[in-house]
């Protein structure tokens, strides 16, 4: 699944034609689902009306050919409810809700936050734990409690900690609950160890290769999955030379798929990182030398 960028013109306005082109690009290249308005989609710098419009337009562009999961998390429970509601009204298939950032809720606070959203808006919901960005870590015991709520169906785990996956799988043994990696660098091993997929930044740039690797990993074919992942390892690393989505938007611009626009406080990729990123794109076969 791709954590999709939001294409922008140089002035920061959303480029809906480029967004439509990206949707087609992913459908043609075997991506399983689109995650709209997550971290990679610059959700933090779009206002609520823009946020809702991008989701609704993405759903319209997908036209039922690929599922659309909407990022609707916030550090205010009430704002998250409003975003989740608008995503449901816009036709999203599910929502992805990051843990509240900055205000550092307790585990009980996390439980009550997600419980309130799930009970208020009847749409499938995926938890999203990325403590490196939020300063908030949802522990496996809290995940287990939340998994018992009917419309909380899974988690995106971006800790990069495979021991965390093992612990959560143990706690949720027998439960129908999806566990997705949010860390491209460990995504292959995550799936080989029992995870159900990856919500990927790398997939923006190399969707067909990522789809093939995921298929092999989910089938338990370690040798094939690792060989397919090897050319992508440079991208997994170099797409984080600066804060996401700075490098991935520059890579897509280099591929002539989107304009160079990005919103402050994010900036265009620094010059010194461009050649290393180009080299990783060449290694992955998405950019000619």
MARFI-463414 format. One line per 4 residues: number of its first residue (from 1); their letters; for each residue x, z, y of C-alpha. Coordinates in steps of 0.2 Angstrom, whole numbers. Each point is the difference from the previous one (the first is absolute). Last residue first. Example, Ala and Ser with C-alpha at 12.3 -4.5 7.8 and 13.67 -1.06 7.14 Angstrom:
2
2) SA) 68/36/-5; -6/3/-17 .
END
This chain:
289
289) XXXX) 108/-79/35; -18/-2/-5; -12/15/2; -12/7/-13 .
285) XXXX) 12/-1/-15; 2/19/-2; 19/-1/3; -4/-11/16 .
281) XXXX) -12/14/6; 14/13/-3; 12/-11/10; -12/-2/14 .
277) XXXX) -2/19/1; 19/3/1; 0/-14/13; -13/8/11 .
273) XXXX) 5/18/0; 13/-2/14; -12/-9/11; -13/15/1 .
269) XXXX) -17/-4/-7; -13/-2/13; -7/16/7; -12/14/-5 .
265) XXXX) -6/12/14; -7/-13/4; -9/-13/-9; 7/-15/-10 .
261) XXXX) -1/-18/3; 13/-12/-8; -14/-14/-5; -4/-1/-18 .
257) XXXX) 3/-10/-16; 16/-9/6; 11/7/-13; 10/8/13 .
253) XXXX) -16/7/8; -4/8/-17; 17/8/-1; -2/7/18 .
249) XXXX) -16/7/-5; 8/8/-15; 14/7/9; -11/9/14 .
245) XXXX) -14/6/-12; 8/12/-5; 13/10/9; 17/-9/1 .
241) XXXX) 11/-5/-15; -15/3/-10; -4/-18/-6; 19/0/-4 .
237) XXXX) -2/11/-15; -15/-7/-10; 6/-17/6; 17/2/-8 .
233) XXXX) -8/6/-16; -11/-16/-1; 12/-11/-10; 1/15/-13 .
229) XXXX) -19/2/-2; -3/-15/-11; 14/6/-12; -7/18/0 .
225) XXXX) -17/-6/-4; 6/-11/-14; 10/13/-9; -12/14/3 .
221) XXXX) -15/-10/-7; -13/14/0; -15/-11/5; -1/8/17 .
217) XXXX) 18/-3/3; -2/-19/-5; -15/-2/11; 8/9/14 .
213) XXXX) 16/-11/0; -11/-16/0; -10/6/15; 16/6/9 .
209) XXXX) 7/-18/-2; -15/-8/6; -2/11/15; 17/-1/7 .
205) XXXX) -1/4/18; -15/10/2; 2/6/-18; 16/9/6 .
201) XXXX) -11/13/10; -9/4/-16; -15/10/-7; 6/2/-18 .
197) XXXX) -9/0/-16; -7/11/-14; 13/13/-3; 5/5/-18 .
193) XXXX) 19/1/0; 2/-19/0; -11/-1/16; 11/13/9 .
189) XXXX) 16/-9/-7; -5/-16/9; -6/9/16; 16/10/3 .
185) XXXX) 7/-11/14; -17/-6/5; -6/18/4; -19/2/2 .
181) XXXX) -3/1/-18; -18/0/-7; -8/13/-11; -18/-4/-5 .
177) XXXX) -11/14/-6; -11/-1/-16; 4/17/-7; 8/2/-17 .
173) XXXX) 15/9/6; -2/5/18; 13/14/1; 12/-9/-11 .
169) XXXX) -1/-16/10; 2/10/16; 16/8/-7; 7/-17/-6 .
165) XXXX) -3/-8/16; 8/14/10; 15/-2/-12; 1/-18/6 .
161) XXXX) 3/6/18; -1/-15/12; -11/10/10; -11/-14/4 .
157) XXXX) -14/4/-12; -16/-10/3; -14/10/-8; -15/-3/-10 .
153) XXXX) -19/-1/-2; -8/12/12; -18/-5/-2; -4/12/-13 .
149) XXXX) 8/16/6; 10/7/-14; 16/-9/5; 0/11/16 .
145) XXXX) 4/15/-10; 14/-9/-10; 7/-7/16; 1/18/7 .
141) XXXX) 10/6/-16; 11/-15/2; 6/5/17; -5/-9/16 .
137) XXXX) 15/0/11; -2/0/19; 14/-5/13; -9/-16/2 .
133) XXXX) 13/-13/-1; 11/6/-14; -14/9/-8; -9/-16/-5 .
129) XXXX) -15/5/-11; -15/-12/1; -16/4/-9; -11/-14/-6 .
125) XXXX) -19/0/4; -14/-9/-8; -15/-1/13; -14/12/3 .
121) XXXX) 5/7/17; -4/18/4; 4/8/-17; 17/-9/-1 .
117) XXXX) 4/4/18; -4/18/-2; 10/1/-17; 15/-8/8 .
113) XXXX) 1/13/14; -5/15/-11; 14/-4/-12; 13/-3/13 .
109) XXXX) -5/16/9; 2/9/-16; 17/-7/-3; 4/6/18 .
105) XXXX) -1/-12/15; 16/-6/9; -7/-6/17; 12/-14/1 .
101) XXXX) -8/-11/-13; -17/2/-9; 3/-7/-18; -2/-19/-1 .
97) XXXX) -17/-7/-5; -2/-16/-9; -17/-7/0; -10/-11/-13 .
93) XXXX) -8/-17/-2; -1/-3/19; -17/-8/6; 2/3/19 .
89) XXXX) -14/14/-1; 12/9/-13; 14/-2/12; -10/7/14 .
85) XXXX) -4/15/-10; 18/3/-5; 5/-1/18; -14/12/6 .
81) XXXX) 4/12/-14; 19/-1/4; -4/4/18; -10/15/-5 .
77) XXXX) 14/7/-12; 12/-2/14; 18/-4/-6; -6/-17/-4 .
73) XXXX) -2/-11/-16; -10/-16/0; 11/-13/-8; -12/-12/-8 .
69) XXXX) 1/-8/-17; -5/-18/-1; -3/-7/-18; 4/-19/-2 .
65) XXXX) -11/-15/-1; -15/9/7; 1/-10/17; 18/5/3 .
61) XXXX) -2/-6/18; -16/10/3; 8/16/-8; 15/-3/12 .
57) XXXX) -12/-2/15; -8/16/-4; 16/10/-2; 8/-8/16 .
53) XXXX) -16/4/9; -1/18/-5; 18/3/6; -3/-9/16 .
49) XXXX) -15/10/4; 9/16/-5; 16/-3/11; 15/-9/-8 .
45) XXXX) 17/9/2; 0/12/-15; -8/-13/-12; 16/-10/1 .
41) XXXX) -5/-11/-15; 15/7/-9; -7/17/2; -17/-5/-7 .
37) XXXX) -12/-11/8; -4/-12/-14; 5/3/-18; -2/-17/-9 .
33) XXXX) -3/-1/-18; 7/-8/-16; 13/-12/8; 1/-16/-10 .
29) XXXX) 10/-11/12; -15/-11/5; -11/15/5; 15/7/9 .
25) XXXX) 3/-15/11; -18/-2/3; -1/17/7; 15/-3/10 .
21) XXXX) -7/-16/8; -16/10/5; 12/13/8; 9/-14/9 .
17) XXXX) -16/-7/7; -5/18/5; 15/3/11; -3/18/7 .
13) XXXX) 6/2/18; 17/8/2; 6/-11/14; 12/-9/-11 .
9) XXXX) -15/-5/-12; -4/11/-14; -2/-1/-19; -6/16/-8 .
5) XXXX) 11/4/-15; -8/2/-17; 4/14/-12; 0/-12/-15 .
1) X) -7/4/-17 .
END
